Amino acid sequence: MKMHSYTMTNYKMRREWKDSGSKKHNDPYAYPNNITFKNFTQFIMFPVLVYETQYPRTEKIRIKYAICKMINTIAMLILAY
C-alpha cells in the first residue's frame, strides 16, 4: 500500500513536471530531486500511508510528550498481557 502511494504520487508529479516543460528546480522537494534513497527511506520509516514530499517536523524532541507516549505504550502492553 505504501509503495502504491509512493509510485502514484511520483507519477502524478512527473506528469505535471513534463507538462510544464521539464524545468530544473533547486528545491530538493520538487519532482526530479525528490527521488532519492534518503527520501524513500524516510517515507518507509515514518508511520504514514500517504506519501508527501515533505513532512512537518519539530526542531527538537519534546521530552514530556515522548515520555507520556512511552508510558502509554508500556501501560497498553501490560494491559494486553
C-alpha positions in Angstrom: 0.0 0.0 0.0 2.9 2.4 0.8 4.7 1.6 -2.4 1.5 2.3 -4.4 1.2 5.7 -2.7 4.9 6.5 -3.4 4.6 5.4 -7.1 1.3 7.1 -7.9 2.4 10.4 -6.2 5.6 10.5 -8.1 3.8 9.5 -11.3 1.5 12.5 -10.9 4.4 14.8 -10.1 6.3 13.5 -13.2 3.3 14.2 -15.5 3.0 17.7 -14.1 6.7 18.2 -14.5 6.7 17.1 -18.1 3.7 19.2 -18.9 5.4 22.3 -17.5 8.4 21.8 -19.9 10.7 19.7 -17.7 12.3 22.6 -16.0 15.0 22.0 -13.4 14.3 23.1 -9.8 16.7 23.9 -7.0 14.1 22.8 -4.5 15.0 19.4 -3.0 11.3 18.5 -2.7 10.5 19.3 -6.3 9.9 16.3 -8.7 13.2 15.0 -10.1 15.1 16.0 -6.9 12.7 14.2 -4.5 13.5 10.7 -5.8 16.4 9.8 -3.6 17.2 6.8 -1.4 17.1 9.1 1.7 13.6 10.4 0.7 12.3 6.8 0.1 13.8 5.5 3.4 12.2 8.4 5.4 8.8 7.5 3.8 9.2 3.8 4.6 10.3 4.5 8.2 7.6 7.2 9.0 4.3 5.8 10.3 2.2 7.2 7.3 0.4 5.6 4.4 0.2 8.6 2.1 3.4 9.9 0.5 4.2 13.6 0.7 7.4 15.2 -0.4 7.9 17.0 2.9 6.5 16.1 6.3 6.0 18.6 9.2 8.6 18.1 11.9 9.6 19.9 15.0 13.1 21.2 15.5 13.6 19.4 18.8 12.3 16.4 20.6 9.5 17.2 23.1 10.7 15.2 26.1 7.4 15.3 28.1 5.4 14.2 25.0 7.8 11.3 24.3 7.8 10.1 27.9 4.0 10.3 28.0 3.8 8.2 24.8 6.3 5.6 26.2 4.3 5.3 29.4 1.0 4.9 27.4 2.7 2.2 25.3 4.0 0.3 28.3 0.6 0.5 30.0 -1.2 -0.9 27.0 1.3 -3.7 26.7 0.8 -4.6 30.3 -3.0 -4.5 30.0 -2.9 -6.6 26.8 -0.7 -9.2 28.5 
